Amino acid sequence: MADNVTLPGTGTNVASDDIGGVQFQRVKMTWGADGVANDASAANPLPFTSVDLATLAAATKLEDGAAASGDRGVFVLAVRQDSDAPAAADGDYTAIVTDETGRLKVAVQPGTYPLVTGAITANGQSVFCNCSRGSNIVVHMVAASLVGHNVTFEASIDSTDGSNGNWFGIQAIRTNANTIELATGVLASTPAYGWELSVNGFKYIRVRATAHTSGTATWNFQQAPYATEPIPAAQVTATQPVSGSVTVSGSLTSGGTTTNTPATPTASIVNSAASTNGTVVKASAGTIFGVVVSNTNAATRFLKLHNSTTITVGTTAVAMTIPIPPGAVVSLNFGPQGMRYGTGICLSITAAAGDTDATAVAAGEIKVNLAFI
């Protein structure tokens, strides 16, 4: 049977659709008040009245967690999902996910980021990564027939595309050692380590080739969401400046030897001869920890210490003069830090106090015990 029918006795055609031998009348949608019929179209759509959130809330009445009989309720479709598989791809719409009790399900795993990769085949090229949503980043290079390749690690806080903006050097720490680097150094093969960097506050990070002879260096960037300090990088070698109070626990290092106790001082014992007793105790820098000196003469005698590697009594500058009264014993303790002589340690014994005095003392009347390292 064909579509459309003609009304008997009128000759008027009525639109219809033949479905299985039965004619279903086609109806055109209109809208309007009583006595008005406006054809619905894209230019003249059906009217719609919006409802604000306050009106919607007032129209919704929930009691004890469920809609009461006769009340109007607003329900949001949700999907129970027991697994932790992603509900949708980035940018896609998805239903709200609940757990088995109907509670909104939240992520219990850290955010994940796709691997960013790029290749450098010539000097001056760079590979960059948008790190504005990350906290830490691990960088690794895979080489192919690489010769003379060296890159520097750089970051920007105002770049919008990874190439414009201002860039500055940042520190990277090797993953297999407490080695802090601003650049990789010349690489000719895939290194057995990567580099870890803190990228908090940066928008972009990049590696930029400062040298490249030939071959391909493929650089990979993997972001991580947690703000942590990459490796204990503060544990560096070489001389570090120290200020303020220092608390030391564990082993102390002295003179290249690690020990729990200070180095044992060496004793220098001098029994006066009938001279000024010029003596080189140590011909290099050293530390004096204490001096004990006795005098059996009836007159005061003078022990003089010199910061020098050689001694000419009466000429070599005197660093300290220690008077020894008649028949007395003088003991000086310079404490655990000692008294540092940066050039050398020398001593002399004279009969007068002046720095240029070279008056000899008698044999055996002055005895000096000096502890040093």
C-alpha positions, 0 to 999 in steps of 0.5 A: 500500500502506498503512502498518503491517502485521499479522504472519500468524497472530498478529494483531499490528500492526507499525509500518512506513512504505510507501515505493514499495511496500516496507514499512520498519519503524519503530524506536523508540530506546531505551538502557540496559544489557543487559536494560534498554530506556529510552525516549529522550525530552526528559525522558530523553535519550540519555546523553553523556559529556563529554571535557575538553581534556586528554583530547582532546589525549591522544587526538590524535596528529599527526606531521609535520603529519598523523595517523599510520596508526592514530592518532586525530586531531581535525580542525577544519573550515576554509574557504579564502577568497582574497578579503577579503570579510566572512565573516559579518555581525556576530554570526553564526557562520562557519567558520575561514578559511585562506589558500592554504597552509592557514594561519589567515587574519588581517585585513590591513585596519583595523576598520570602523564603521557611520555613526552619525547623528541629527537635532537640531530643538530647543535642548537636544537631542543626538546621541551615539555609542558610541565605546568601540571607536574611537580617532578620530572625524570629525563632520559636520553636514548642515543643512535650513532651519537657523537659529541652530544651535550645539552643543558637543562633549562626552564621557563616561567613565561613561555607559552609554546616551549620556544618563546619566553625567557629561559634559565638554567636549572639543576638536574640530579643523576638518578644513580648518584648525588651528582648535580648537573646544569649540563650533561657533559659530552655523551656518545651513547645511551647513559646508564642513568637519567636525571631527576628535576623539581619543576614546581612553578615552571611552565616549560622545561627543555634540554637544549643542545650546546654541542652536537657532531652527528647522530640522533639523541632521543630525549624522553620526559616523564612527569610525576604529580608529587612535589618531592626533592629529587634525591638527597642532592644536598649530600654533595662533595667538595668544600661547603661554606658553613655559618651559624651553629653546627651540630655534629653527630656520628663520625667526624672526618679529620685529615682524610681519616674517618673516626669517632674520636679526634686525631691523637696529638703528637708530643714535642719535648724540649730540654733547654740547652745553653742557647736560645733553643730555636726549634722547628716543631712542625714545618707545615700548618698545625694546631697546638692543643696545650703547653706545659713548661717548667723553670728551675732558674731563680729568674723568669724565663720566656717561652716564645711560639712562632708561626713559621716553618723556620726559626732565627731567634731574635728575627723570626716574628713571635706569635705568643710569649709565655713567661715562666716564673722562677721555680714554677710550672706553667700549663696552658690548655687551648681546648678541643679546637686548639690554636691553629698555626697556618704556616708552621710551629716553632719555639724558642727559649730566651732570658728576656721578654722582647721579641728581638731578644736572643739571650741564651738560657742555661742548659737543663733549666727549662723543660717544654712539653708541647702537644700538636697535630 
